[in-house]
Amino acid sequence: MVTLIVQGANDPCAIHAEVMLLAAPGSDARPVRLDTLATHWPPKGLMLEARACRRGSSLALAVLRVLADSFVGWALLASGRSAGGFHPARYRREIVSNTDFCKHDDTLCFVIDCPGEAIGPIRDYIERCAAERPLRYGIHISDTALMTCLVTSASQSLHVHFVDGGGGGYTTAAAQMKAMSLGHPP
């Protein structure tokens, strides 16, 4: 997974397009695809989720509630069976389309999945761009990605997912970019 932040580019869309080509020529570099989605139980963020949905009740009850809810979701996704308006195949497709992994504005921020041999050419390209124009960047490489989900209603298609590179992703890339602004190379 490559997490990249670029600030000060004249044409951030052109940089994004070139990095995507370098990352996966002829294929898909999005970090979330149907072929990469996997369901696990119990959830890795069990305690975080329990604390977030506790609503004044005991932590033990919140943990049990999260375990039960996540087990039902995991079982439905694993079996592919629909229940109560929830359709696992549709939900999986929506996860792919509802995942935010790229932001374009004054600062280009994105996470992509690419083979290891593409990382060198991506770094070289970004360094050439930085040498040609006054831009700053930060890059972080990891073997994993982290997805944070906000699910209001899975059965009514009300869910959005945010992706970050594992092991520090955007935080590490931002620290590199800040170091670059202080005159230290990433």
Order of alpha helices (4+ residues) and beta strands (2+ residues): beta-alpha-alpha-alpha-alpha-beta-beta-beta-alpha-beta-beta-beta-alpha
